Amino acid sequence: MTNVLVTGAAGFVGKNLGASLRRREKVSLREYDATGSAEELREALKWSDVIFHLAGVNRPPNVEDFQTQNAGFTATLCEHLRSISRTPKIVFTSSVHAELDNPYGTSKRDAEDPLRRFAEVTGAEGVSYRLKNLFGKMGKPYFNSVTATFCHNIARNLPIDISDPNRELELTYIDDVVEAFLTELEPGPPGFRYAAALRCYCVRLGELAETIRGFRRIRSALELPDLSNPFIKALYGTYVSYLDEADFAYGLEIRSDQRGSLAEFIKAPCAGQIFLSRTLPGVTRGNHYHHTKTEKFLVMHGEAIIRFRHILDSRVIEYRVRGEEYRVVDIPPGYTHSIENVGQSELVTLFWASEPFDPSRPDTYFEAV
C-alpha cells in the first residue's frame, strides 16, 4: 500500500487527480487543502510515501501572497519533513511561467529551490512539472483558465471577452497531467529532476473561441465534431462538462406519418448518420436501394422481416429479426431492401447510414423488393 498525500486537493488539478487516486486499490489517500489545519498537515506528512504538492495560488488578492503561498509554503513543507527525518517522494506542480520574471513565475521558480535542496540533501526524490495552460473538466470559470471561462459562457450563450484573437496559447489536457502523475507512484532515481514536458496543443485565442462556439452550434444540428483530432476530442469533452445541468437534455425533431415516426439522432461527415424509427404493426418501410451508401439495421424492440433483392436479380432474401436478439443486419449497395413489422407491437429500429443524408445527392432509388 502506498500512502499518498495531495496538497491543494480542492483545486483544479487536485480534484481530477484525487478522483483517479481513489480508484487505485493499492493507494491510501489523504487530501489537504486550505481548509485543513496545520496539525492535519503535519500528521499527513509523517504518514506519506508520495506527496503530490499542488497547493499554491495564481490569482491572490495581494501580490505578496505569491511568495508566501507558493515559495514559502513549499519551503515550510520541506523543512518540516527534514525535521522529522521523512523522505517521501515529492511531485510538485510548477509552471512554465517559472521561466518568466513576473510575480507568479518568480514564486514558482523560487518554490522549486527548497524542493531541490531537500532532494539533494536527503536523497529523496523530487520532481517538478512545469505545466502549461491546463484545460478540462472541473476547472473554475474566471479563475483557472480562459478555456474554462469560454466553455462556461458559450454553453450558456453568455458573452466572452477576446483581448487578442491572434494570441497563441499552449494548452495541456488535464487527463494527460493525471496520467503522468499516476506514473509517479512508482519510485524513480533519487535527487531533483524536471519532468519531461507533457503533450500540448497550440491554438490562437480567437480559434479557441470559435471552435467552442461551433460545439454549441453543432448540437442543434445533431452533428459530431471531428473526434479523430485528439485536441478537438479533449476540448469537446471539456465543453460538454460545462453545460448547465438544466441543459443536459434536448429533444429531437420527430417526423410522423401513417407508418409511425422517425427521428434523426446524430451525424458526422466521417462517421455517417444514426436515426431511430417506430413502425406500426403490418407496416413496411424502405423498398429502395443505394449505389454507394451502406446501412446497418438493428431492431431494438418488436419483430421484423428484412427483405433484400439485388437490382439485377429476382431472388428475394429474407432475414427475420427480433429485438431480444440484438442482431445487426448489413444493407449492401445494389440491393433494394425493406423492413416489415410482422409483430403485434410497435417496431423500434436503430439505423446507421455511412453518410449523412444529402437532399441534393440522396443516393436513394425507390424500387419494390
Summary of the structure (lengths in Angstrom):
residues: 369
radius of gyration: 28.6
end to end distance: 65.9
largest distance: 89.9
contacts: 1129
relative contact order: 0.09
helix: 32%
strand: 32%
